Structures are given as structure tokens and as C-alpha cells.
Amino acid sequence: MDINVQTHLKQSEINGLYQEIEDLKKQRTRLKETIDTKTEKIIKHILKHGNVIAYKEDVPHVLTVKLARTTKFDKSALSNDLNVPQKELDLVGVAELVEGNRITSQKLSGYYYEDQAQKLNARKAKKSDIELIFGGRS
């Protein structure tokens, strides 16, 4: 009977740890959404009014918006064209399609596209940055 009690205690402890992990995952998701919302608000302000000085641990930083370009692969278009589920279009699956002559590597390159996103960039402010942004009133 002692073994049965120990097993239930371990099971209960594991269940508690699992619940904590799931709660932390939900909290992380909420934090990410909050960060994204606030970042988007800052980006909109910078695009409308220009660069901004913000302080991080009492050190001035210049906040700017950079245009980030990334190359992405359009799995949904390839999936529709070849009548293959998107799940199968991982690296190995695409390689098998090329080896099976269902698509050529030249045609495959047509499924790549460039995506642009605005990213918030922060760097330490120089004296010239502060003078430029505040117009010499520092």
C-alpha cells in the first residue's frame, strides 16, 4: 500500500508541474500579443512623426523603423497546384516531388516570394541624434 500512495503523490506532483507549464505557455502567448500591439503602436508613431528617443536603463536609444525583407515559400500554392496536402510539403516531401519528376527545381523557384515587414530598431543614441531629434534643446 505504501507504493500505491507514493505513486499517487508522484502522479499528483507531475500533474501540478504540467499545469504550471501550460499556464506559463498561455502567459507567454498573452505577453507576446501585448508586445506586438505596443510595438505596432510605436511603429505607427515613428512612421507618422519620425524617429524617437527612448530610454532603456537611463541610456538614450534612438527608435527607428527598418524594412525587413524575407524570402518565403508559398506552400499553399504548391499544394493546390500538385494536389498534395501541405503537411507533406516539408523539406523531404518537396525533395521527393522533385525526384519523382512531379515538379522541376526551376518551377519550384516560382513559389518563392519576398515578404516585407516593418521592424522596430533600437540603437544607442549619439549626441548628434539627440540634437537632431530634439532640435538642439537638450
C-alpha positions as a printed Julia matrix, in Angstrom:
138×3 Matrix{Float64}:
  0.0    0.0     0.0
  2.98   2.3     0.63
  3.96   2.03   -3.06
  0.45   2.98   -4.17
  0.49   6.15   -2.05
  3.93   7.13   -3.43
  2.72   6.6    -7.0
 -0.31   8.84   -6.4
  1.92  11.52   -4.88
  4.3   11.42   -7.85
  1.36  11.48  -10.27
 -0.11  14.46   -8.46
  3.23  16.28   -8.48
  3.68  15.63  -12.22
  0.13  16.82  -12.89
  0.83  20.02  -10.96
  4.05  20.65  -12.9
  2.25  20.05  -16.2
 -0.48  22.52  -15.24
  2.18  25.12  -14.38
  3.82  24.61  -17.78
  0.5   25.07  -19.58
 -0.25  28.23  -17.58
  3.2   29.62  -18.43
  2.63  28.91  -22.12
 -0.67  30.82  -22.02
  1.02  33.68  -20.17
  3.83  33.77  -22.77
  1.23  33.97  -25.56
 -0.55  36.88  -23.85
  2.77  38.67  -23.3
  3.73  38.21  -26.96
  0.39  39.67  -28.07
  0.87  42.66  -25.76
  4.42  43.22  -27.02
  3.26  43.02  -30.64
  0.44  45.51  -30.03
  2.7   48.02  -28.31
  5.43  47.59  -30.93
  2.91  48.26  -33.7
  1.77  51.41  -31.89
  5.38  52.65  -31.65
  5.99  51.86  -35.34
  2.89  53.83  -36.38
  4.04  56.8   -34.3
  7.55  56.73  -35.78
  6.22  56.49  -39.34
  3.96  59.48  -38.72
  6.28  61.72  -36.65
  9.83  60.47  -37.25
 12.47  58.82  -35.07
 12.08  58.89  -31.3
 14.41  58.88  -28.31
 13.5   56.31  -25.67
 15.37  55.43  -22.5
 16.44  51.93  -21.57
 18.04  51.75  -18.13
 18.7   55.51  -18.22
 20.57  55.24  -21.54
 19.03  57.09  -24.5
 18.25  54.96  -27.54
 17.05  56.05  -30.99
 14.0   54.11  -32.12
 13.7   53.74  -35.88
 11.69  51.6   -38.27
 13.52  49.3   -40.66
 12.04  47.48  -43.6
 12.92  43.81  -43.21
 12.78  41.61  -46.29
 12.43  37.87  -46.0
 12.08  35.18  -48.63
  9.17  32.83  -48.04
  7.93  29.67  -49.72
  4.25  29.51  -50.74
  3.3   26.01  -49.63
 -0.42  26.57  -50.17
  0.01  27.44  -53.86
  2.26  24.42  -54.42
 -0.18  22.23  -52.54
 -3.07  23.39  -54.73
 -1.11  23.04  -57.97
  0.1   19.49  -57.24
 -2.95  18.3   -55.24
 -0.71  17.36  -52.31
 -1.53  18.08  -48.64
  0.52  20.91  -47.14
  1.68  18.59  -44.36
  3.7   16.63  -46.91
  5.49  19.72  -48.22
  8.37  19.75  -45.77
 11.96  19.63  -46.99
 11.89  15.86  -47.54
  8.48  15.93  -49.21
  9.49  18.62  -51.69
 12.7   16.74  -52.47
 10.65  13.61  -53.19
  8.41  15.59  -55.56
 11.45  16.83  -57.46
 12.97  13.34  -57.6
  9.63  11.91  -58.79
  9.58  14.49  -61.62
  6.29  15.99  -60.42
  7.96  19.41  -60.39
 11.27  20.79  -61.55
 13.58  22.89  -59.45
 13.07  25.79  -61.9
  9.29  25.69  -61.42
  9.83  25.3   -57.69
 11.71  28.6   -57.58
  8.5   30.31  -58.77
  6.88  29.52  -55.41
  9.32  31.71  -53.51
  8.33  35.29  -52.84
  9.7   38.24  -50.9
  7.81  39.46  -47.88
  8.4   42.85  -46.33
  7.67  43.76  -42.73
  8.37  46.85  -40.69
 10.58  46.14  -37.7
 11.37  48.33  -34.73
 15.08  49.02  -34.39
 16.79  50.49  -31.32
 20.38  51.67  -31.02
 22.26  53.81  -28.54
 21.76  57.49  -29.29
 24.68  59.69  -30.18
 24.83  63.33  -29.21
 24.07  64.28  -32.82
 20.93  62.08  -32.75
 19.66  63.79  -29.63
 20.31  67.24  -31.09
 18.62  66.3   -34.35
 15.51  64.85  -32.71
 15.11  67.48  -30.01
 16.2   70.32  -32.28
 19.14  71.45  -30.15
 17.13  71.73  -26.92
 18.65  69.18  -24.61
